[in-house]
Amino acid sequence: MTDSKPTVAEGSEYVVFFEGGPSDGRTDTRISTNGSYDEEIVDYVLIDGLETGFVYTAGEAKMVGEQLQVHYSLDVKDSDPVDDPEDRNDDLDN
């Protein structure tokens, strides 16, 4: 078995599938700048009005026809911390 990483032409698009976190189930397209895909993506999301960075790391990557598709999983430890929804806005209850 080889660990060959799928490649695409520099400047070509590839499809990103987000798994976990606030972007779970979302897809996106990205442009390859070096003939490959990003090993890590930081996705910024507004949480209670604050821009919060969620780190996603590449997992399964495969060619489907002539299109590269890469699945990215949430990396909780490298993402910005987020309060549990039950703990947010505690000061509004007083």
GISUL-V833107 format. One record per helix or strand. SS is the DSSP state (a for helix, b for strand). FROM is the first residue (numbers start at 1). TO is the last residue. If there is no record, write none. Layout:
ss = <SS & SS>
from = <FROM & FROM>
to = <TO & TO>
This chain:
ss = <b & a & b & b & b & b & a & a & a>
from = <13 & 21 & 27 & 40 & 50 & 67 & 76 & 85 & 90>
to = <19 & 23 & 31 & 47 & 64 & 74 & 78 & 87 & 93>
